[in-house]
Amino acid sequence: MKHDESDGEHGDGSAVDDAAERAAVADSPPPAAASIFGDRLPLAQEYCRILATDGIDHGLMGPKEVPRLWDRHILNCAVIQEVIDNGQTIIDIGSGAGLPRIPLAIARPDLTITLIEPLLRRSDFLVRTVDALGLPVRVVRGRAEEKSVLAEIEPADVVTSRALAPLDRLSRWSAPLIRDGGRLVALKGSSAPEEIERDRKAAERNGIAGLRVEFVGESVVDQPTTLVIGDRRGVPKRRRTR
């Protein structure tokens, strides 16, 4: 299950149901938000407001996630900028409600970002959201492994995902979208080392080598974000439709 669809709790275990109360969460960002987003914090607040309202109403977020939108979702994703170089091209697969790429796009306007999402209601939400925020982010509807998607998108410096799939499948979907020498950057949980051990050989067959765990956000958030990073080796095999 993707993080942006999880069903958390609101202190006593209840959901935040009132629309105004949900929207108000955006008005109380934690101190770390200012250091991460700087003068673009108002954009991050607006994104939080969209997640807490439209995101809930359209079933992209669990209503019990509202009290932890900042810590568990927005900041947790934005801190991956620590491993992204200036001016890089980024593709995010299975983007859902825009995590992790929309927080990254807000924090790092120097990046060129494409979101790939197969489901219509999610891709429509993403288009509305990036338009509302004025972000130069491209949204492509489809699956990362589809020929039509591979024909439309050039390989990027980095391909990201969040809680999308095990590394054997994730590396297979990601590798053709990564330029030679680029990287896979996947947000994972505490079992990341075991997953690497299990799927390392499969990932290498798919063209992703050097899998390792890195932690980001240690100096700014209470709970650092766990990443699995791997390097693309060899030229991606691209299949183009006639």
For each residue, the residues with C-beta under 8 A, 3 or more apart:
1: 5 6 163
2: 5 6 94 96 162 163 164
3: 6 72 73 99 162 163 187
4: 55 60 61 65 73 96 97 98 99 162
5: 1 2 60 61 62 96 97
6: 1 2 3 62 65
7: 62 63 64 65
8: 62 64 65 67 68 72
9: 12 13 14 64 67
10: 13 14 15 16 64 66 67
11: 14 67
12: 9
13: 9 10 64
14: 9 10 11 64
15: 10 62 63 64 66
16: 10 21 22 25 52 63 64 66 67
17: 21 22 63
18: 21 22
19: 22 23 53
20: 23 24
21: 16 17 18 24 25
22: 16 17 18 19 25 52 53 56 63 66
23: 19 20 26 49 52 53
24: 20 21 27 28
25: 16 21 22 28 48 49 52 66 67 69 70
26: 23 29 45 46 48 49 52 69
27: 24 45
28: 24 25
29: 26 33 34 41 44 45 48 70
30: 33 70 71 75
31: 34 35
32: 35 36 75 220 221
33: 29 30 36 37 41 44 70 74 75
34: 29 31 37 38 41
35: 31 32 38 220
36: 32 33 44 75 78 79 81 107 220
37: 33 34 40 41 43 44 78 106 107
38: 34 35 41
39:
40: 37 43 44 106 107 109
41: 29 33 34 37 38 44 45
42: 45 46
43: 37 40 46 47 106 133 134 135
44: 29 33 36 37 40 41 47 48 74 78 103 106 107
45: 26 27 29 41 42 48 49
46: 26 42 43 49 50 132 133
47: 43 44 50 51 74 98 102 103 106 129 133
48: 25 26 29 44 45 51 52 69 70 74
49: 23 25 26 45 46 52 53
50: 46 47 53 54 55 129 132 133
51: 47 48 54 55 56 60 61 69 73 74 97
52: 16 22 23 25 26 48 49 55 56 61 66 69
53: 19 22 23 49 50 56 57
54: 50 51 57 58 125 128 129
55: 4 50 51 52 58 60 61 97 125
56: 22 51 52 53 59 60 61 62 63 66
57: 53 54
58: 54 55 121 125
59: 56 121
60: 4 5 51 55 56 96 97 121 122 125
61: 4 5 51 52 55 56 65 66 69 97
62: 5 6 7 8 15 56 65
63: 7 15 16 17 22 56 66
64: 7 8 9 10 13 14 15 16 67
65: 4 6 7 8 61 62 68 69 72 73
66: 10 15 16 22 25 52 56 61 63 69
67: 8 9 10 11 16 25 64
68: 8 65 71 72 73
69: 25 26 48 51 52 61 65 66 72 73 74
70: 25 29 30 33 48 73 74 75
71: 30 68 74 75 76 221 222 223
72: 3 8 65 68 69 76
73: 3 4 51 65 68 69 70 76 77 99
74: 33 44 47 48 51 69 70 71 77 78 99 103
75: 30 32 33 36 70 71 78 79 103 217 220 221
76: 71 72 73 79 100 187 217 221 223 225
77: 73 74 80 99 100 101 103 104 162 187 225
78: 36 37 44 74 75 81 100 103 104 106 107
79: 36 75 76 82 216 217 220 221 224 225
80: 77 83 84 100 104 160 185 187 216 225 227
81: 36 78 84 104 107 108
82: 79 216 217
83: 80 185 214 216 227 229
84: 80 81 88 90 104 108 111 158 185
85: 88 157
86: 110
87: 110 111 112
88: 84 85 111 112 156 157 158
89: 111 112 113 114 154 156 157 158
90: 84 101 104 111 112 113 114 156 157 158 159 160
91: 113 114 116 153 156 158 159 160 177
92: 95 100 101 113 114 115 116 159 160 161
93: 116 144 159 160 161 164 173 174 177
94: 2 116 117 118 144 161 162 164 165
95: 92 98 99 101 115 116 117 122 126 139
96: 2 4 5 60 99 117 122 162
97: 4 5 51 55 60 61 122 125 126
98: 4 47 95 101 102 103 115 125 126 129 130
99: 3 4 73 74 77 95 96 102 103 162
100: 76 77 78 80 92 103 104 160 162 187
101: 77 90 92 95 98 104 105 113 115 137 160
102: 47 98 99 105 106 126 129 130 133 135 137
103: 44 47 74 75 77 78 98 99 100 106 107
104: 77 78 80 81 84 90 100 101 107 108 111 113 160
105: 101 102 108 109 111 113 130 135 137
106: 37 40 43 44 47 78 102 103 109 133 135
107: 36 37 40 44 78 81 103 104
108: 81 84 104 105 111
109: 40 105 106
110: 86 87
111: 84 87 88 89 90 104 105 108
112: 87 88 89 90 136
113: 89 90 91 92 101 104 105 135 137 138
114: 89 90 91 92 137 138 139 140 153 156
115: 92 95 98 101 126 130 137 138 139 140
116: 91 92 93 94 95 140 141 142 143 144 149 153
117: 94 95 96 122 123 126 139 140 141
118: 94 122 123 141 142 143
119: 122 123
120: 123 124 141
121: 58 59 60 124 125
122: 60 95 96 97 117 118 119 125 126
123: 117 118 119 120 126 127 139 140 141
124: 120 121 127 128
125: 54 55 58 60 97 98 121 122 128 129
126: 95 97 98 102 115 117 122 123 129 130 137 139
127: 123 124 130 131 139
128: 54 124 125 131 132
129: 47 50 54 98 102 125 126 132 133
130: 98 102 105 115 126 127 133 135 137 139
131: 127 128 134
132: 46 50 128 129
133: 43 46 47 50 102 106 129 130
134: 43 131
135: 43 102 105 106 113 130
136: 112
137: 101 102 105 113 114 115 126 130
138: 113 114 115
139: 95 114 115 117 123 126 127 130
140: 114 115 116 117 123 149 152 153
141: 116 117 118 120 123
142: 116 118 146 148 149
143: 116 118 146 149 173
144: 93 94 116 149 173 174 176 177
145: 149 150 172 173 176
146: 142 143 149 150
147: 150 151 239 240 241
148: 142 151 152 241
149: 116 140 142 143 144 145 146 152 153
150: 145 146 147 153 176 177 238 239 240
151: 147 148 238 239 240 241
152: 140 148 149
153: 91 114 116 140 149 150 156 177
154: 89
155: 176 177 178 179 180 182 236 238
156: 88 89 90 91 114 153 159 177 178 179 182
157: 85 88 89 90 178 179 182 183
158: 84 88 89 90 91 178 182 183 184 185
159: 90 91 92 93 156 174 177 178 182 183 184 185
160: 80 90 91 92 93 100 101 104 184 185 186 187
161: 92 93 94 164 165 170 174 186 187
162: 2 3 4 77 94 96 99 100 186 187
163: 1 2 3 187 188 189
164: 2 93 94 161 170 186
165: 94 161 169 170 173
166: 169 170 195 198 199
167: 170 171 186 195 196 198 199 200 202 203 211 228
168: 171 172 199 202 203 206
169: 165 166 172 173
170: 161 164 165 166 167 173 174 184 186
171: 167 168 174 175 184 199 202 203 206 207 208 230
172: 145 168 169 175 202 206
173: 93 143 144 145 165 169 170 176 177
174: 93 144 159 161 170 171 177 178 184 208
175: 171 172 178 184 206 207 208 232 236
176: 144 145 150 155 173 236 237 238
177: 91 93 144 150 153 155 156 159 173 174 236
178: 155 156 157 158 159 174 175 182 183 184 208 232 236
179: 155 156 157 182 232 236
180: 155 232 233 234 235 236
181: 231 232
182: 155 156 157 158 159 178 179 231 232
183: 157 158 159 178 229 230 231 232
184: 158 159 160 170 171 174 175 178 208 228 229 230 231 232
185: 80 83 84 158 159 160 227 228 229
186: 160 161 162 164 167 170 227 228 229
187: 3 76 77 80 100 160 161 162 163 225 226 227
188: 163 191 192 195 213 226 227 228
189: 163 192 226
190: 226
191: 188 194 195
192: 188 189 195 196 213 226 227 228
193: 196 197 213
194: 191 197 198
195: 166 167 188 191 192 198 199 228
196: 167 192 193 199 200 211 212 213 228
197: 193 194 200
198: 166 167 194 195
199: 166 167 168 171 195 196 202 203 211
200: 167 196 197 203 204 211
201: 204 205
202: 167 168 171 172 199 205 206
203: 167 168 171 199 200 206 208 209 211 230
204: 200 201 207 208 209
205: 201 202
206: 168 171 172 175 202 203
207: 171 175 204 232 233 234 236
208: 171 174 175 178 184 203 204 211 230 231 232 233
209: 203 204 230 231 233
210: 229 230 231
211: 167 196 199 200 203 208 228 229 230
212: 196 228 229 230
213: 188 192 193 196 226 227 228 229
214: 83 227 229
215: 218 224 225 226 227
216: 79 80 82 83 224 225 227
217: 75 76 79 82 220 221 223 224 225
218: 215 221 224
219:
220: 32 35 36 75 79 217
221: 32 71 75 76 79 217 218 224 225
222: 71
223: 71 76 217
224: 79 215 216 217 218 221
225: 76 77 79 80 187 215 216 217 221
226: 187 188 189 190 192 213 215
227: 80 83 185 186 187 188 192 213 214 215 216
228: 167 184 185 186 188 192 195 196 211 212 213
229: 83 183 184 185 186 210 211 212 213 214
230: 171 183 184 203 208 209 210 211 212
231: 181 182 183 184 208 209 210
232: 175 178 179 180 181 182 183 184 207 208 236
233: 180 207 208 209
234: 180 207
235: 180
236: 155 175 176 177 178 179 180 207 232
237: 176
238: 150 151 155 176
239: 147 150 151
240: 147 150 151
241: 147 148 151
242:
